Amino acid sequence: MKTYVEINERIRQKKAVVYTAEEVIDLVRSKGAEKAAEKVDVVTTGTFGAMCSSGAFLNFGHSDPPIRMTDVRLNGVEAYGGLAAVDTYIGATATRENGGEFGYGGGHVIEELIAGNRVRLRAWGPGTDCYVRKDIDTYITLDDINEAYLFNPRNCYQNYASATNTLDRTLYTYMGKLLPRMKNVTYSTSGQLSPLLNDPHLETIGGGTRIFLGGGEGYVAWQGTQYNVNAPERNGVPTSGARTLALIGDMKQMDREYVRGMEMYRYGTSLAIGVGIPIPILNADVMKRAAISDEELYTNLVDYSVTEKSRAILGQYSYAELRSGSIDHEGHKIRTSPLSSYRKARQVAEKLKDWIENGEFLLTEPTFKLPTSGEVKPLEVRR
Amino acid sequence: MIQKRYKLKFSEENLQESVAYILVSKFNIQPNILRAEVRDDGGVMVLEMKGRQEDIDASVVYLSDAGISIKAFDKQILKDLDKCTDCGACISVCPTKCFTPDPATWEIVLNYDKCIACGACLNACPFQALTLPL
């Protein structure tokens, strides 16, 4: 048994023993969870993939004369105009009209700001006695503006179904390009490195947990939207969409390496973000769960040609099988594509490990537990 | 026997030449037309030739003399390494299995020898890292 205080003391002394969630698998296999828990202080996780429910709060500062912006465009992408005069929120999936061959959206604007690029700000307002200006056309950079922080209502989906297509035409979905007649399967996870698959019941991750977000420090702000604790489990881990996190973090600390605009062809734009969460090894049970491997993690396979909400489950496959390049479905070999970068997930977990080993990143005990109940309700169409 | 890929460009004057027939009958080449299209600015063909080195060289000279622009085309798909995040979305949409993850680093490696320039991967890439300049 270890406490947060003891672990942080070891981090301060640069003596903490830190493993990534991938490295720790073999250790626990050879030594057992009890012995490994005595040795290891922290396990770092990582993921890098599309997280559509993401966006940034920005404050531009006041121009002279000032304007109350009600209609805001950043590089032509619409941002929210319903906050105070020069505050806005730009969402990852907002897409520029006339974006050219490829879509350009809020995710790309966020990437460009983090890269240090100039971004064109155009805004209009009603013109009032206190805010006389009615329009503005200028350029901003991340350094110029006051505050800039990501606030993502739903990140780090605990698990997500893999996708295929039974139709005789190609489908372009948020799960990528799905070839006709089940010619391929896509899946999106870092599996054995994924934050919420390594602490499946959120024993250590909670409100206020300090995390790696986009290359800087961030925090778990709240439970994510569509938070669900009732998903079926296998090996103690949900096999379908379950818990989610709302995350917050300062964009000025972030690095383009871990924050990228995306366009899923004929679906729209999104944002790929690198998230890493440290798991303090408080006891053998936490250790055992953090050492789960792709062989033990499963997800459902669903048919994306079914447009009704309740899609039939065609099967259940381990992430080890999905990651092998093909799955065996009823005697047929189907090729697979990940949509989440395992290379970058590893890079995130390694970077967080470096920070902790170097005494630069202390762990926080959650200030509040995330809910232990909660299910996803559908939207009824009423007349 | 060696195998080489070329990009051929045709003008209005030579658009209807039967390249494959000439290559087979005159130069003993096994041609494989990977891609051919007629566009507003002329025709484009991606051609794979299999044969002896000297026969391939002679074919290139012949086609060039016939007014067809011919260039070696061994990196058909251009991958922008700055944009690519090694996600792997391209892997399963490629009919010739060009994209494979390096088992150690999980970098997605593009094997140009297998690429037939079909372009199936282009719109599968969420980071617009892949282009096929024809």
Boltz contact constraints between the chains, C-beta under 6 A:
constraints:
  - contact:
      token1: [A, 102]
      token2: [B, 128]
      max_distance: 6.0
  - contact:
      token1: [A, 176]
      token2: [B, 89]
      max_distance: 6.0
  - contact:
      token1: [A, 177]
      token2: [B, 93]
      max_distance: 6.0
  - contact:
      token1: [A, 177]
      token2: [B, 124]
      max_distance: 6.0
  - contact:
      token1: [A, 184]
      token2: [B, 92]
      max_distance: 6.0
  - contact:
      token1: [A, 262]
      token2: [B, 126]
      max_distance: 6.0
  - contact:
      token1: [A, 264]
      token2: [B, 126]
      max_distance: 6.0
  - contact:
      token1: [A, 265]
      token2: [B, 123]
      max_distance: 6.0
  - contact:
      token1: [A, 335]
      token2: [B, 92]
      max_distance: 6.0
  - contact:
      token1: [A, 336]
      token2: [B, 92]
      max_distance: 6.0
  - contact:
      token1: [A, 337]
      token2: [B, 88]
      max_distance: 6.0
  - contact:
      token1: [A, 337]
      token2: [B, 89]
      max_distance: 6.0
  - contact:
      token1: [A, 337]
      token2: [B, 91]
      max_distance: 6.0
  - contact:
      token1: [A, 337]
      token2: [B, 92]
      max_distance: 6.0
  - contact:
      token1: [A, 338]
      token2: [B, 88]
      max_distance: 6.0
  - contact:
      token1: [A, 339]
      token2: [B, 87]
      max_distance: 6.0
  - contact:
      token1: [A, 339]
      token2: [B, 89]
      max_distance: 6.0
  - contact:
      token1: [A, 341]
      token2: [B, 85]
      max_distance: 6.0
  - contact:
      token1: [A, 341]
      token2: [B, 86]
      max_distance: 6.0
  - contact:
      token1: [A, 341]
      token2: [B, 87]
      max_distance: 6.0
  - contact:
      token1: [A, 342]
      token2: [B, 106]
      max_distance: 6.0
  - contact:
      token1: [A, 343]
      token2: [B, 86]
      max_distance: 6.0
  - contact:
      token1: [A, 343]
      token2: [B, 106]
      max_distance: 6.0
  - contact:
      token1: [A, 343]
      token2: [B, 107]
      max_distance: 6.0
  - contact:
      token1: [A, 344]
      token2: [B, 85]
      max_distance: 6.0
